[in-house]
Amino acid sequence: MTSSVSSPPRTVRIASRKSQLALVQTHWVRDELQKHYPDIAFEVHTMSTQGDKILDVALAKIGDKGLFTKELEVGMLNGDTDMAVHSLKDLPTNLPDGLMLGCVTERENPADALVVHVKHRDKQIDTLPEGAVVGTSSLRRLAQLRHHFPHLKFKDIRGNLNTRLAKLDAGEYDALILAVAGLQRLGMGDRVHQIVPPEISLHAVGQGALGIECRTEDPQILNLIKALEHRETARRCDAERAFLRELEGGCQVPIGVNTAIADGQLTLTGMVASLDGQTLVKDTVVGPADAAAALGVELAQKLRERGAGEILAEIFAQIERD
């Protein structure tokens, strides 16, 4: 496969956040690229992002998706690194000039997971007792869970996965809602107590997939990373990201999705909810998988007609007030 790249570089520098999950994901990308291109050296360069440094403030109050990507992007634009590996759900749908989403890898399970304190091991999400404290840092999860389970209490939680699980096990929370993919990638799949059904919680745009970002005017790097592209995942995420982009929603907005491809047809379900969970609009579109982005736009327009625009406007106003 190396022969398809003209004069490949001798060393490729991969940017990554310093978190344990980010490094596991970046090292996987590095190792896969090394298999395809044994004559090239791949180096991992780590850095901390704003989102990694500010751990005592809810994410919704400190900015948008660039919280976890900006520093990595500056490094690429300055020529310090050649590509960056992201959890695709953290990557903004509108990228800085000079950068592009060059590759989407095969997706892990994108669903949300219920993780419980040992005293609730006989419970499911719909049988947790009234007043049980559920931890999440995601407004998307919060809004959907409030909609379905108004009798539960919800409390913000930040920090890496080990920190969050330690707080749960210490009794600060009765349960947590986390991404199945993150738990699996860190070898903690046994902590998944229940995979939350999509009828209760639609997942984040791009959740479970990795996005490799690179410079627009760097065909050598783009050709290299295309070796890891997973076509079906890329199409599903293309539809999801187009949906989010059309709604002008950021990481910290209650927007959820679910996608599937069968017999060349892509099914995209999406929802927008108010922060209190009182109002939730949801719909589904189906169409050719090779028109994924157009389907995302179509679904966003359908939800706008049902009041999604007003819901999001109120959320942005509320976040600014807080």
C-alpha positions as CSV (number, residue, x, y, z in Angstrom):
1,M,0.0,0.0,0.0
2,T,3.0,2.3,0.5
3,S,3.5,2.4,-3.2
4,S,0.3,4.4,-3.6
5,V,1.9,7.4,-1.8
6,S,4.5,9.4,-3.8
7,S,7.7,10.2,-1.9
8,P,6.2,9.5,1.6
9,P,7.7,11.3,4.5
10,R,10.2,9.4,6.7
11,T,8.5,10.5,9.9
12,V,4.9,11.4,10.6
13,R,3.9,13.2,13.7
14,I,0.5,12.4,15.3
15,A,-1.0,14.9,17.8
16,S,-3.0,13.6,20.7
17,R,-4.6,14.7,24.0
18,K,-2.8,13.4,27.1
19,S,-5.8,11.6,28.6
20,Q,-5.7,7.8,28.9
21,L,-8.5,7.2,26.5
22,A,-7.0,9.7,23.9
23,L,-3.7,7.9,24.1
24,V,-5.2,4.5,23.7
25,Q,-7.0,5.7,20.6
26,T,-4.0,7.5,19.1
27,H,-1.7,4.5,19.7
28,W,-4.2,2.3,18.0
29,V,-4.1,4.6,15.0
30,R,-0.3,4.7,15.1
31,D,-0.1,0.9,15.2
32,E,-2.5,0.4,12.4
33,L,-0.7,2.9,10.2
34,Q,2.6,1.2,11.0
35,K,1.2,-2.1,9.7
36,H,0.3,-0.4,6.4
37,Y,3.5,1.6,6.1
38,P,6.4,-0.2,7.9
39,D,9.0,2.1,6.3
40,I,7.6,5.2,7.9
41,A,8.2,6.2,11.6
42,F,5.0,7.4,13.4
43,E,5.6,9.6,16.4
44,V,2.9,10.5,19.0
45,H,3.1,14.1,20.3
46,T,0.8,14.8,23.3
47,M,-0.6,18.1,24.5
48,S,-3.3,19.3,26.9
49,T,-6.4,21.1,25.7
50,Q,-8.5,23.7,27.5
51,G,-11.1,21.0,28.1
52,D,-8.5,18.9,29.9
53,K,-7.3,21.8,32.1
54,I,-10.7,23.1,33.3
55,L,-12.3,20.3,35.4
56,D,-14.3,22.3,38.0
57,V,-16.7,23.9,35.6
58,A,-19.5,22.3,33.6
59,L,-18.6,21.9,29.9
60,A,-21.6,23.9,28.7
61,K,-20.4,27.0,30.5
62,I,-16.9,27.1,29.1
63,G,-17.3,26.9,25.4
64,D,-18.0,24.7,22.4
65,K,-16.4,21.6,20.9
66,G,-13.1,23.3,20.2
67,L,-12.4,22.8,23.9
68,F,-10.8,19.4,23.1
69,T,-9.3,20.2,19.7
70,K,-8.0,23.7,19.4
71,E,-4.5,23.2,20.7
72,L,-4.1,20.1,18.4
73,E,-5.3,22.1,15.4
74,V,-2.8,25.0,16.1
75,G,0.0,22.4,16.1
76,M,-1.0,21.1,12.7
77,L,-1.4,24.6,11.2
78,N,2.0,25.6,12.6
79,G,3.6,22.5,11.0
80,D,4.6,21.0,14.4
81,T,2.5,17.9,13.7
82,D,1.0,16.2,10.6
83,M,-2.3,14.9,11.9
84,A,-4.5,14.7,15.0
85,V,-6.6,11.8,16.3
86,H,-9.9,12.8,17.9
87,S,-12.9,11.1,19.4
88,L,-15.1,12.2,16.5
89,K,-17.9,13.4,18.8
90,D,-15.4,16.1,20.1
91,L,-14.6,17.4,16.6
92,P,-16.5,20.5,15.5
93,T,-18.5,20.2,12.3
94,N,-16.9,23.4,11.0
95,L,-13.1,23.1,11.0
96,P,-10.5,25.9,10.8
97,D,-9.4,27.0,7.3
98,G,-6.5,24.8,6.2
99,L,-7.7,21.7,8.1
100,M,-10.0,18.8,7.1
101,L,-11.5,15.6,8.4
102,G,-9.3,13.2,6.4
103,C,-10.5,9.8,7.8
104,V,-13.2,8.2,9.9
105,T,-12.3,4.8,11.4
106,E,-14.6,1.9,12.0
107,R,-17.1,2.6,14.8
108,E,-17.3,0.9,18.2
109,N,-20.7,0.6,19.7
110,P,-21.9,4.2,19.8
111,A,-24.5,3.7,22.5
112,D,-24.6,5.1,26.0
113,A,-24.0,2.8,29.0
114,L,-25.5,2.7,32.5
115,V,-22.8,2.1,35.1
116,V,-24.2,1.5,38.6
117,H,-23.0,1.5,42.2
118,V,-22.9,-2.1,43.5
119,K,-26.0,-1.5,45.6
120,H,-28.0,-1.0,42.4
121,R,-26.7,-4.1,40.6
122,D,-30.2,-5.5,40.4
123,K,-31.6,-2.3,38.8
124,Q,-31.9,-1.0,35.2
125,I,-32.2,2.6,34.0
126,D,-36.0,2.4,34.3
127,T,-36.0,0.8,37.8
128,L,-33.6,3.1,39.6
129,P,-35.3,4.3,42.8
130,E,-36.8,7.8,43.1
131,G,-34.1,10.4,43.9
132,A,-31.2,8.2,42.7
133,V,-28.3,10.5,41.8
134,V,-27.1,9.9,38.2
135,G,-23.9,11.5,37.0
136,T,-23.3,12.9,33.5
137,S,-21.5,15.9,32.0
138,S,-23.5,15.7,28.8
139,L,-26.5,18.0,28.3
140,R,-27.7,15.6,25.6
141,R,-27.9,12.7,28.0
142,L,-29.3,14.9,30.8
143,A,-32.2,16.3,28.7
144,Q,-33.2,12.8,27.4
145,L,-33.0,11.2,30.9
146,R,-35.0,14.1,32.5
147,H,-37.6,13.6,29.8
148,H,-38.0,9.9,30.5
149,F,-37.2,9.8,34.3
150,P,-38.1,13.0,36.0
151,H,-38.0,11.3,39.4
152,L,-34.2,10.9,39.2
153,K,-31.7,13.4,40.4
154,F,-28.8,14.4,38.0
155,K,-25.4,15.8,39.0
156,D,-22.6,17.0,36.8
157,I,-19.4,14.9,36.8
158,R,-16.0,15.7,35.2
159,G,-12.6,14.1,35.1
160,N,-11.2,11.1,33.3
161,L,-12.9,7.7,33.3
162,N,-11.0,6.3,36.3
163,T,-11.8,9.4,38.4
164,R,-15.5,9.2,37.5
165,L,-15.7,5.5,38.4
166,A,-13.9,6.1,41.7
167,K,-16.5,8.8,42.6
168,L,-19.3,6.3,41.7
169,D,-17.8,3.5,43.7
170,A,-17.2,5.8,46.7
171,G,-21.0,6.4,46.8
172,E,-21.1,10.0,45.5
173,Y,-23.4,8.8,42.7
174,D,-25.8,6.0,42.4
175,A,-25.1,5.6,38.7
176,L,-23.3,7.1,35.8
177,I,-24.1,7.4,32.1
178,L,-20.9,6.9,30.0
179,A,-20.1,5.9,26.4
180,V,-19.9,2.2,25.8
181,A,-17.0,2.8,23.3
182,G,-14.8,4.5,25.9
183,L,-15.3,1.8,28.5
184,Q,-14.5,-0.9,25.9
185,R,-11.4,0.8,24.6
186,L,-10.0,1.1,28.1
187,G,-10.7,-2.5,28.9
188,M,-13.5,-1.7,31.2
189,G,-16.3,-3.2,29.2
190,D,-17.3,-5.2,32.3
191,R,-18.5,-2.0,33.9
192,V,-21.3,-1.7,31.4
193,H,-24.3,-2.6,33.5
194,Q,-26.8,-1.8,30.7
195,I,-26.6,-0.5,27.2
196,V,-29.2,2.3,27.2
197,P,-31.8,1.7,24.5
198,P,-31.9,4.4,21.7
199,E,-35.6,4.8,22.6
200,I,-34.3,6.4,25.8
201,S,-31.0,8.0,24.8
202,L,-30.0,8.7,21.2
203,H,-26.2,8.9,21.1
204,A,-23.9,11.9,20.3
205,V,-23.0,12.7,16.7
206,G,-19.9,10.7,15.8
207,Q,-19.9,8.8,19.1
208,G,-17.8,5.6,19.0
209,A,-15.8,6.6,15.9
210,L,-12.4,8.2,15.6
211,G,-11.7,11.2,13.3
212,I,-8.3,11.8,11.9
213,E,-7.8,15.5,11.1
214,C,-5.1,16.8,8.8
215,R,-4.0,19.7,6.7
216,T,-6.1,20.4,3.5
217,E,-3.0,20.9,1.4
218,D,-1.1,17.8,2.5
219,P,-2.0,15.0,0.0
220,Q,0.7,12.7,1.2
221,I,-0.7,12.6,4.8
222,L,-4.3,12.4,3.4
223,N,-3.3,9.4,1.3
224,L,-1.7,7.7,4.2
225,I,-4.6,7.9,6.6
226,K,-7.2,6.9,4.0
227,A,-5.9,3.3,4.6
228,L,-7.9,3.4,7.9
229,E,-11.1,4.8,6.4
230,H,-14.3,2.7,7.1
231,R,-16.8,3.5,4.4
232,E,-20.0,2.6,6.3
233,T,-19.0,4.5,9.4
234,A,-17.9,7.5,7.4
235,R,-21.3,7.7,5.7
236,R,-23.2,7.3,8.9
237,C,-21.1,10.0,10.6
238,D,-21.4,12.2,7.5
239,A,-25.2,12.2,7.9
240,E,-24.9,12.8,11.6
241,R,-22.5,15.7,11.3
242,A,-24.5,17.3,8.5
243,F,-27.6,17.1,10.7
244,L,-25.7,18.8,13.6
245,R,-24.1,21.4,11.3
246,E,-27.5,22.4,9.8
247,L,-28.9,22.8,13.3
248,E,-25.8,24.9,14.3
249,G,-25.5,22.8,17.4
250,G,-22.3,22.4,19.5
251,C,-21.0,19.6,21.7
252,Q,-22.9,20.9,24.7
253,V,-26.4,21.0,23.2
254,P,-29.1,18.3,23.6
255,I,-28.9,16.9,20.1
256,G,-28.9,13.1,19.7
257,V,-28.8,10.7,16.7
258,N,-28.9,7.1,15.6
259,T,-28.0,5.7,12.2
260,A,-28.0,2.4,10.4
261,I,-27.3,1.3,6.8
262,A,-28.9,-1.7,5.2
263,D,-29.3,-2.6,1.5
264,G,-27.7,0.7,0.5
265,Q,-30.3,2.7,2.5
266,L,-29.3,4.9,5.4
267,T,-31.8,5.5,8.3
268,L,-31.1,8.6,10.4
269,T,-33.0,9.4,13.5
270,G,-32.4,12.6,15.4
271,M,-33.8,14.6,18.3
272,V,-33.5,18.0,20.0
273,A,-34.6,18.5,23.6
274,S,-34.9,21.3,26.0
275,L,-32.6,21.3,29.0
276,D,-35.4,20.4,31.4
277,G,-36.5,17.5,29.2
278,Q,-40.0,18.9,29.0
279,T,-39.9,19.4,25.3
280,L,-38.4,16.8,22.9
281,V,-38.8,16.6,19.2
282,K,-37.7,13.5,17.2
283,D,-38.0,12.3,13.6
284,T,-36.4,9.9,11.1
285,V,-35.4,10.0,7.5
286,V,-34.5,7.2,5.1
287,G,-32.6,7.5,1.8
288,P,-29.6,6.4,-0.3
289,A,-26.4,6.0,1.8
290,D,-24.4,7.8,-0.8
291,A,-26.5,10.9,-0.1
292,A,-25.7,10.9,3.6
293,A,-25.1,14.6,4.0
294,A,-28.3,15.5,2.2
295,L,-30.3,13.2,4.5
296,G,-28.7,15.0,7.5
297,V,-29.8,18.4,6.2
298,E,-33.3,17.0,5.4
299,L,-33.8,15.7,9.0
300,A,-32.6,19.0,10.5
301,Q,-35.1,20.9,8.4
302,K,-37.9,18.5,9.5
303,L,-37.0,19.1,13.2
304,R,-36.8,22.9,12.6
305,E,-40.4,22.7,11.3
306,R,-41.4,21.1,14.6
307,G,-39.8,23.7,16.8
308,A,-36.1,22.6,17.2
309,G,-34.9,26.1,16.3
310,E,-36.8,27.7,19.2
311,I,-35.6,25.0,21.6
312,L,-32.0,25.6,20.7
313,A,-32.3,29.4,20.8
314,E,-33.7,29.2,24.3
315,I,-30.8,26.8,25.3
316,F,-28.1,29.2,24.0
317,A,-29.8,32.1,25.8
318,Q,-30.0,30.1,29.0
319,I,-26.3,29.1,28.9
320,E,-25.3,32.7,28.3
321,R,-27.5,33.8,31.3
322,D,-25.8,31.1,33.5
